[in-house]
Structure formats: C-alpha cells, structure tokens
Amino acid sequence: MAKQNKDSRCSFCGSGKQDTLMLIEGLDAYICDKCVTQANQLLAQELGSKKSKPLDSSITLLKPQEIKAHIDQYVIGQDDAKKVLSVAVYNHYKRLSQKVDKADEVEIEKSNIMLVGETGTGKTLLAKTIAKILHVPFCICDATVLTEAGYVGEDVESILTRLLQAADYDVASAERGIVYIDEVDKVARKSDNPSITRDVSGEGVQQALLKILEGTVVNVPPQGGRKHPDQKMIPVNTNNILFICGGAFDGIERKIANRLRTQAVGYKVKKDDVDLDLKNLYKYITPQDLKSFGLIPELIGRVPVLTHLNPLDKQALRNILTEPKNSLMRQYVKLFEFENVNLVFDDEVLDFIVDKAMEYKLGARGLRSICEAIMLDAMFEIPSDSTVKELLITLDYAVEKFEKADFKKLKAA
C-alpha cells in the first residue's frame, strides 16, 4: 500500500492531506473523502439505487372499492372497466407484498391488463389516474414507434428506459411501476396466418414484447436508443412491473359480430343469443377476437385480464364536461380567474358542445377541441382588457365562434 506522508495528495483531485477530512490509501494511489462522495453520487445517478424499499413506504395499498372511488372522481362512467382495473391492480400490488420463503408457498402470477375501446373513451386516463393514486412510477409508450431489433425505430427496451426516467433512475422503484402501452392494436400482424415475410413493426414487435411482459431481467441502455458494444447497461427486472395495454382495435366489431352471428345460426337458438347490443359490441369481446384481429396467441396469453370501455353516449359526454375534479369547464373557469374574470356558461352551450362532439365522433378528446374553438377569441382579447369582470358564454356566441373555426376537416368518416 502507498505510504502516507504530509505531501500525500488525492490521485483524483490533487487535494492535499490537510485539505481533506480523510485520505484513503490504496496500492499505488490515494482518494479523498470528497471524491468518494462524488463517485457515489455518480454511481447512484447512473445505476439507480439498488436498495430495495419496503412496499408500504412507497405504495399506498388501497382496497378495490377505494381505488374505484378515487377513479370515479376523475373518470366518468366505464364502471365495468373500473372494477376490473381496481381488482387487477390491487391483486398485483398485494402480490408484491407476498414473501415467498418456503418451497411449497403458493406464488401469485402477474396479471397484465388489456383495455379495448374506441378513441376518446378514457383508456389512457384510467391508467394515469391509477398510477397517480398509488404513487408509483408511470410511463406511456406508443407502440407505433417500436420495431424489431436491428431496424430503424425504437427497441422494446426503450419502454423501460422511459420508466427509469420517470423513477429518476431508481431501479427498485421502477421495478414496481406501471407501464401503459398505447396503440397496441397497431402492431397487429397483417393477416391471421403466420407471416412468411418479416413484419418488423407488427408481429416482430409482438415477439419482442413477450419476455418483457412475462417477466425477465432486461439490460436497458440508460439514455435510450440502440444498444452498442461497451455501453453501460442497467439491469431491470420486469417481474413486478404492471403492463397495461390499450388500443381502439378499429374494425374488431365486425369480427365480434361475425363470431356471434355464426354462433346464432342453427336450431335451438337461445333468445339471449339473438338480443345483442349492436351499438356496443365491445362488451362481447373475447381473446379469440384479438387473435382474429392480428395479435399472436403468445401475447394474448401474457395479458390475461381483458376488459372493454363502452362508447360514450350524450349523457356521459355531458357529465365529463362538468363533473370530474379537473373537468373542462372548471379548467376554463380557473384560467379566467387568473384574469379576475368570472366565467359563466349557459346550459344550452354545454348541450351544443356535446352535440358537436357526437356529430364529429371524436369522443371525450373532441370536447376540448370544440371548447378551444369557442373560447379562442375570448382568451386572446380579455387578458388585455382590464374592464371585463364577467364573461357569459351564450348559445349564439358559441355557434358564431364555432362556425368561424374550420371544423369540417376534423369530422370522422
């Protein structure tokens, strides 16, 4: 070991023994306490904290009814999906608190979730709300940008990179997080038959997702992007990460209808089989329909909890405008409060907004687009006019501003 004397200096920063609290000697070099602290911080930043935290200190384990009650404050309707999600999330985090010590102990398997519903029905909002309630890292990944390894686009490992970023590179925290994979229907293979040619953005992505969804240790590049030799990797165990997949599955109603119509042909047809809700065929969805749409059986098996979101009717859209804690109307009222202006909407205006959202088939997302078109001029002019203390939005005003905006291009086919 190097022998210390009064001229001994840190081999990293050059500080003398008198300038440091401690000078640690090695074989042929020294390191001071300041450099040790700095190196420790760099390691924590690069690799994340490896110390496992107790479950109770970071996750508030609510009962299913309590989870649903919290979701009800932000999401209108969709009671069936809320129940399924509440139970699945509760069982998942109850599973995390399980300590498997004995060889004969029953081990609870992970239950990932598949949400199927039209655009604008609240799939992403449900996942966001649950993550907010549980105070766990949460990230949204768009499946449309994913490609098979070796091709232009993002590898599936980029999903975990985003989760690590959401957890401030705390690996232990990220390994208990929630990942929402949006637009998963866009990686469906082109036909129901196995592909002869390589489908790098469809079936290839599904194959790459299998191990991550099931649970394995994945080496993740810390800054995202493609892997390359000599790159530092962060190992992330996905066994305890809850994956929620969502998609509109546009056109799957025809496959559901064909299946139900096939079952209803022949003798001894039950009345219940004939009286189908043709306006909401999503409620009859089964894993068989997902396979017919283009998801491979292996992927469907790794996402065992399947639930649907109902199309939003007029009353549901009306409630979305006013009832949630962060409803659109409350947001606009809050915006005008900053200008010391009292904003008031006539009930007829709310009905007009809902009617247009139904007409343009844009779901709940369309409500904001229509409101922005109506409120644009007011939000542009009022901040410069200190004499205005109250603004009443009438039906005539709403119709005038809406017609001024070019909305025909947004109308769904």
Secondary structure as GFF3:
##gff-version 3
##sequence-region A 1 413
A	DSSP	three_ten_helix	17	19	.	.	.	ID=ss1
A	DSSP	beta_strand	23	25	.	.	.	ID=ss2
A	DSSP	beta_strand	30	32	.	.	.	ID=ss3
A	DSSP	alpha_helix	33	47	.	.	.	ID=ss4
A	DSSP	alpha_helix	55	58	.	.	.	ID=ss5
A	DSSP	alpha_helix	64	72	.	.	.	ID=ss6
A	DSSP	alpha_helix	79	96	.	.	.	ID=ss7
A	DSSP	beta_strand	113	116	.	.	.	ID=ss8
A	DSSP	alpha_helix	123	134	.	.	.	ID=ss9
A	DSSP	beta_strand	138	142	.	.	.	ID=ss10
A	DSSP	three_ten_helix	143	145	.	.	.	ID=ss11
A	DSSP	alpha_helix	157	166	.	.	.	ID=ss12
A	DSSP	alpha_helix	171	174	.	.	.	ID=ss13
A	DSSP	beta_strand	178	182	.	.	.	ID=ss14
A	DSSP	three_ten_helix	184	187	.	.	.	ID=ss15
A	DSSP	alpha_helix	203	214	.	.	.	ID=ss16
A	DSSP	beta_strand	217	220	.	.	.	ID=ss17
A	DSSP	beta_strand	234	237	.	.	.	ID=ss18
A	DSSP	beta_strand	242	247	.	.	.	ID=ss19
A	DSSP	alpha_helix	252	263	.	.	.	ID=ss20
A	DSSP	alpha_helix	271	274	.	.	.	ID=ss21
A	DSSP	three_ten_helix	281	284	.	.	.	ID=ss22
A	DSSP	alpha_helix	287	293	.	.	.	ID=ss23
A	DSSP	alpha_helix	297	301	.	.	.	ID=ss24
A	DSSP	beta_strand	305	308	.	.	.	ID=ss25
A	DSSP	alpha_helix	314	322	.	.	.	ID=ss26
A	DSSP	alpha_helix	328	337	.	.	.	ID=ss27
A	DSSP	beta_strand	342	345	.	.	.	ID=ss28
A	DSSP	alpha_helix	347	360	.	.	.	ID=ss29
A	DSSP	alpha_helix	363	381	.	.	.	ID=ss30
A	DSSP	three_ten_helix	382	384	.	.	.	ID=ss31
A	DSSP	beta_strand	390	393	.	.	.	ID=ss32
A	DSSP	alpha_helix	395	404	.	.	.	ID=ss33
A	DSSP	three_ten_helix	408	410	.	.	.	ID=ss34
###
